Amino acid sequence: MAETVLDVKFMTCPMPVLRTNKVLRGLAPGDRLRVLATDRAAVTDLPAYCRETGHDLLAMSEEAGVFSFVIRKKQDQAA
């Protein structure tokens, strides 16, 4: 499984979620995406996005004003 880093620091709502969605669409199921954001809204927006889309929010942390989210792309649904 690969991990991709998405730096959306200094972008404001709704850009962190929109960029996250765009990058996740290009990843393989099970791949991880680490999102780095400074917008406080991301603390509620990214977990809500994961709940609504089925992606797994594996970790969330904050250090020196930078929020880090680790998201695992959901597995493809069987046809």
Beta strands, then each sheet from edge to edge (+ up, - down):
strand 1: 3-7
strand 2: 32-37
strand 3: 56-63
strand 4: 66-72
sheet 1: 1+ 2+ 4- 3+
end
